[in-house]
Amino acid sequence: MLPWYFSEEAAAAKYMPQLQHNMFVLAARAAVLSVITGGGKWVEIKAHADPLYQHLIVTAERKFWRCVESGEPPALFGVEPPHTEHEHAKAELKKLMPEDAHQAIGHGLRGKRSKSGAVAFDILEMEGNHAAIE
């Protein structure tokens, strides 16, 4: 992990599912996450087994593997993925962009139209809420 972004909390959050899975497989009550940052600093993070967390992880893994075997798209605990909502929002943004515009900028977003007519969006770091259409 890069030293300027490193935090023990972020490292623990990132690797905790894997660590809890490994503790479950080994029936271990505790484990240590060993991290060497990009600056060469070694950090040791101790973790205790969490049986409920482990149960949820293993349940999710088993359900995912059944989806791999059956070809069914995974949907954990009956929750719809946010992909549909994202696609709807993107379609609404595309409607706001004039057909003859090459790009439109506003509210921290830039929409650019390719030669084929497809529109791609980027997030911009802008001061104020300026809008422009080219």
N, C-alpha and C positions, 0 to 999 in steps of 0.2 A: 504494500500500500504506500502511496506517495506520502512523504512526511508532512507536507503542508495541508493535506486533506485528512490525515489520519486522526481518528479518535477511537478510543477503546469501545465506546458505545456503537459506533458505526461498524467496526470490525465484528463485534459480537453479534449485531443484528444481521449482518451479511452472511456470516458463517454458522449461525445458531441452528438453522434447520439441518444442515449437514452434520454438525456436531451431535445434535440430539438423535438423529438417525443412527449415527455410528454408536452412540451410547446404548440405544435400544438393541441393536444387533449384537453387541457384546455383553448386554445386561450389566453395563457399568453404571455406577451411581454418580460418578463425576468424571470430568475430562478437563483437559487444558488445551486452550487454543494458543498456539505459538505463532506470533506474527513478527516478521522482520520488515520494518518500514523501508521505504525507498532511501532513507537517510542512514540505513544500517543499524537503526535502533531495534533491539529485541524487546518484545512485550509479551508477557504471559497473562492470559485471561482465563481464570478458573470458572467452570460452569458445572452446575449440579443437574442431574437428570430431572426432567419434568415429565412424569408419566402421561399426563393429559395431552401435553404438546406432542409427545412422541406418538400417542395413539392417533391424534389428528393427522400427523405427517404420514404415518404408515397407511392410514385409511385413504388419504389423498393419493399416495403413491400406488396403492392397489387399484383404486378407481381409474387412475390415469393409465396404468398398464392394461386394464381391461379395454379401455378405449383404443389403445395402440393395437391390441389383438383383434378387436372387432371393427376398427375403422371409424367408430362413432366419435364425433367431435367431443372433447372433454368439456364438462360444465360442472364445476365443483359445487356441491351442495345445492344444486338447482338454481344457481345465480347466473344470470345472463352476462356474458362478457361485455365490457364497455365498447367493443368494436362497433356495434350497431349504432350506438349513440354518437360515436366519433364520426362515422360515415355520414350520418344524418347532418351533423354540424358542418362537415366539410361541404356537403351538397348545398346547404343553405348559404355558406360563404361564397361558393361559386356562382350562385344566382345573383349575388350582389355585385359581381364584377361585370362591367359592360363587355359585350362580345368582342368589340373592336379594341379593347385595351390590352396592351402588352403586359403591363403590371399595374397593380393597385396596392397602395400602402396606407394603413390606417390602424389605429388602436393597437400598435405593437406587432402587427402582422404584415407580411408582404405576400401577395399572390402574384405569381409569374406564369404567364401563358407560354407554353412551348409552341414550336412551329406546327405540331400536330393538333394543337388546340387544347391539350390537357393543361390543367391548372395545378400548380404545386404551391404550397404555403410554407413560409419561413417565419420564425418568431424573431422580431427585431428588438433591440434595446434602444428605445427612443425616449427623448424628453418631450413631455406634453403629449397631447392626442392629436397629432397632425394627420391629415389625410391627403393623398395625392393619387391621381390616375394619369397614366401615360398612354 
